[in-house]
Amino acid sequence: MKFEFKRVSGGVCAAKGFSANGLNCGINPDKNKNDLCLVYSDILCSTAAVYTQNKVKGAPIIVTKRNLEKSGGKSQAIIANSKNANTANADGEQKAERMCELAAQELGIAPELVIVASTGVIGEVLPIEPVEKAVKELKNGLSYDGNERAVNAIMTTDTVPKEAAVQFSIDGKTCTIGGMAKGSGMIHPNMATTLNFITTDTAIESELMQKALSEVVKVTYNCLTETI
């Protein structure tokens, strides 16, 4: 089957039913830079994930993997922060789980339906108080055109926001795939410290999505490298 793709705007909000928001909660002292984002789907989503192959993995990866196992490959929201990677911390998993709980409480969903991610400095304790204070405002600001605020919140050393979206047709029905990413350093090998979130309104089961994602990263994300 041959597909014709058309580029569209909207990033993670391009697909129907996805809203997003981003703001500065105080993890980053630069008030002009967002450091916390939320992406939400109006309905429960089939979900697939691949992770860094580094031996050292951040607490959010461990919690996200556990949540997806518990939910049977389903999710409905993403909460992510920048400036602090919540990695190599004794209380890392506790903080990552707390972020899921905070988002879930505001959205009225189960904590295991939340994907959590953090990026930034490794080895510094993640302060959870700024997230606790900001999560209500974060949720209340969700909008179907909030993608730019969200992508700004995951940028670290990136000099430009990275987002894209395309549309294509299957049996006469329009489908959309959109996404956002961060990473301009420490991206090799096999995704290393990159974050990538992809949304779609295409009807697909988790198992098939996982198979497709696992195959395509071999020739996409896992081929990324950097020249120093």
C-alpha positions as CSV (number, residue, x, y, z in Angstrom):
1,M,0.0,0.0,0.0
2,K,1.4,3.4,-1.0
3,F,0.8,6.4,1.1
4,E,1.0,10.1,0.2
5,F,2.0,12.3,3.1
6,K,1.2,15.9,3.6
7,R,3.0,18.0,6.2
8,V,0.7,19.9,8.5
9,S,1.2,22.1,11.6
10,G,0.4,21.3,15.2
11,G,3.1,18.9,16.4
12,V,1.7,16.6,19.2
13,C,-1.7,18.4,18.9
14,A,-2.1,17.8,15.2
15,A,-3.9,14.5,15.7
16,K,-7.5,14.7,16.7
17,G,-8.3,14.7,20.4
18,F,-4.8,15.7,21.7
19,S,-4.3,18.8,23.7
20,A,-1.1,20.1,25.4
21,N,0.3,22.9,27.6
22,G,3.6,24.0,28.9
23,L,4.8,26.5,31.5
24,N,7.6,27.5,33.8
25,C,6.9,25.9,37.3
26,G,10.2,27.0,38.8
27,I,12.5,24.0,38.2
28,N,14.3,26.3,35.7
29,P,15.1,29.7,37.2
30,D,14.8,31.3,33.8
31,K,11.2,32.4,33.8
32,N,11.3,32.8,30.0
33,K,11.8,29.1,29.5
34,N,9.1,26.5,30.1
35,D,10.2,23.5,32.2
36,L,7.0,21.4,32.6
37,C,4.5,20.1,30.0
38,L,1.4,18.0,29.8
39,V,0.0,16.2,26.8
40,Y,-3.5,14.8,27.1
41,S,-5.8,12.6,24.9
42,D,-9.5,12.9,25.1
43,I,-9.8,9.1,25.0
44,L,-7.7,6.1,26.1
45,C,-4.8,5.4,23.7
46,S,-3.0,2.3,22.5
47,T,0.6,3.0,23.4
48,A,4.1,1.8,22.5
49,A,7.5,2.8,23.8
50,V,11.2,2.2,23.2
51,Y,13.9,3.4,25.6
52,T,17.5,4.2,25.8
53,Q,19.8,1.2,25.9
54,N,22.2,2.9,28.3
55,K,22.9,0.8,31.4
56,V,21.9,3.8,33.5
57,K,18.3,4.7,33.1
58,G,16.4,7.6,34.6
59,A,13.7,6.9,37.2
60,P,10.9,8.1,34.8
61,I,11.8,5.3,32.4
62,I,11.4,2.7,35.1
63,V,8.1,4.2,36.2
64,T,6.8,4.6,32.6
65,K,7.6,0.9,31.8
66,R,5.9,-0.2,34.9
67,N,2.8,1.9,34.2
68,L,2.5,0.5,30.6
69,E,2.8,-3.0,31.9
70,K,0.1,-2.4,34.5
71,S,-2.2,-0.7,32.0
72,G,-1.7,-3.3,29.2
73,G,-0.1,-0.9,26.8
74,K,-2.6,2.0,27.3
75,S,-2.1,5.6,28.3
76,Q,-3.9,8.9,28.2
77,A,-1.4,11.6,29.3
78,I,2.3,12.6,29.3
79,I,3.9,14.8,31.9
80,A,7.5,15.8,31.4
81,N,10.0,18.3,32.8
82,S,13.3,19.7,31.7
83,K,16.3,21.2,33.6
84,N,16.5,18.1,35.9
85,A,16.8,14.5,34.5
86,N,15.7,12.8,37.8
87,T,18.4,10.3,37.2
88,A,20.8,8.7,39.7
89,N,18.7,9.8,42.6
90,A,17.7,7.7,45.6
91,D,14.2,9.1,45.6
92,G,13.9,9.2,41.8
93,E,11.1,6.6,41.4
94,Q,9.1,8.2,44.2
95,K,9.3,11.6,42.5
96,A,8.4,10.1,39.1
97,E,5.4,8.3,40.5
98,R,4.3,11.5,42.3
99,M,4.4,13.3,39.0
100,C,2.1,10.7,37.5
101,E,-0.2,10.9,40.6
102,L,-0.4,14.7,40.3
103,A,-1.3,14.6,36.6
104,A,-3.8,11.8,37.1
105,Q,-5.6,13.6,40.0
106,E,-6.1,16.7,37.9
107,L,-7.2,14.8,34.8
108,G,-9.4,12.3,36.6
109,I,-7.6,9.2,35.3
110,A,-5.6,6.4,36.9
111,P,-1.9,7.1,37.6
112,E,-0.8,4.1,35.5
113,L,-2.3,5.9,32.4
114,V,0.3,8.6,32.7
115,I,3.7,8.5,30.9
116,V,6.4,10.5,32.8
117,A,9.7,11.8,31.5
118,S,12.5,14.1,32.7
119,T,15.5,15.6,31.0
120,G,18.3,17.8,32.1
121,V,21.1,17.7,34.7
122,I,21.9,14.2,36.0
123,G,22.4,13.5,39.7
124,E,20.5,16.4,41.1
125,V,17.5,15.7,43.3
126,L,14.3,16.8,41.5
127,P,12.3,19.2,43.5
128,I,8.7,18.0,43.4
129,E,7.2,21.1,45.1
130,P,7.2,23.3,41.9
131,V,5.3,20.5,40.1
132,E,2.8,20.2,42.9
133,K,2.1,23.9,42.8
134,A,1.8,24.2,39.0
135,V,0.0,21.1,38.0
136,K,-3.5,22.6,38.3
137,E,-2.6,25.6,36.1
138,L,-0.9,23.2,33.7
139,K,-4.0,21.1,33.3
140,N,-6.3,24.2,33.1
141,G,-4.2,25.6,30.3
142,L,-4.5,22.5,28.1
143,S,-5.6,23.4,24.5
144,Y,-5.7,21.8,21.1
145,D,-3.1,24.4,19.9
146,G,-0.8,24.1,23.0
147,N,2.0,22.2,21.2
148,E,4.4,25.1,21.0
149,R,4.3,25.6,24.8
150,A,4.8,21.9,25.3
151,V,7.8,21.5,23.0
152,N,9.4,24.5,24.6
153,A,9.2,22.8,28.0
154,I,11.3,19.8,27.0
155,M,14.1,21.7,25.3
156,T,17.5,21.6,27.1
157,T,20.5,22.5,24.9
158,D,18.3,22.5,21.8
159,T,18.6,25.8,19.9
160,V,15.3,25.3,18.1
161,P,12.1,23.4,18.9
162,K,11.7,20.1,17.2
163,E,8.2,19.1,16.1
164,A,6.5,17.8,13.0
165,A,3.2,16.4,11.8
166,V,1.9,14.7,8.6
167,Q,-1.5,13.5,7.3
168,F,-2.3,10.6,5.0
169,S,-5.3,8.6,4.0
170,I,-6.3,5.0,4.6
171,D,-9.4,3.8,2.8
172,G,-10.5,7.3,2.3
173,K,-10.1,8.4,5.9
174,T,-7.6,11.0,6.9
175,C,-5.1,10.0,9.6
176,T,-2.6,12.3,11.3
177,I,0.7,11.6,13.1
178,G,2.4,14.4,15.0
179,G,5.3,14.6,17.4
180,M,7.9,16.6,19.3
181,A,11.4,15.8,20.3
182,K,14.4,17.1,22.2
183,G,18.1,16.4,21.9
184,S,21.1,18.1,20.4
185,G,23.8,16.6,22.6
186,M,24.3,13.1,24.2
187,I,22.1,11.6,21.5
188,H,24.3,8.6,20.7
189,P,24.0,5.7,20.9
190,N,20.5,4.4,20.5
191,M,18.6,7.6,21.5
192,A,20.7,8.1,24.7
193,T,19.1,11.1,26.4
194,T,16.7,12.2,23.7
195,L,13.0,12.5,24.4
196,N,10.5,11.8,21.6
197,F,6.7,11.8,21.9
198,I,4.5,10.8,18.9
199,T,0.7,11.1,18.8
200,T,-1.8,9.7,16.2
201,D,-5.5,9.4,15.6
202,T,-5.0,6.3,13.6
203,A,-6.9,3.2,14.9
204,I,-4.2,0.7,15.8
205,E,-3.6,-1.9,18.5
206,S,-0.8,-1.6,21.0
207,E,0.9,-4.8,19.9
208,L,1.0,-3.7,16.2
209,M,2.1,-0.2,17.2
210,Q,4.9,-1.6,19.3
211,K,6.1,-3.8,16.5
212,A,6.1,-0.9,14.0
213,L,7.9,1.4,16.5
214,S,10.6,-1.1,17.4
215,E,11.3,-1.7,13.7
216,V,11.4,1.9,12.6
217,V,13.7,3.2,15.4
218,K,16.5,1.0,13.9
219,V,16.6,3.2,10.9
220,T,15.6,6.5,12.5
221,Y,16.2,7.5,16.1
222,N,18.9,4.8,16.7
223,C,20.9,6.1,13.7
224,L,21.2,9.6,15.2
225,T,24.8,10.7,16.1
226,E,26.6,13.9,16.7
227,T,29.9,15.3,15.7
228,I,32.0,17.1,18.3
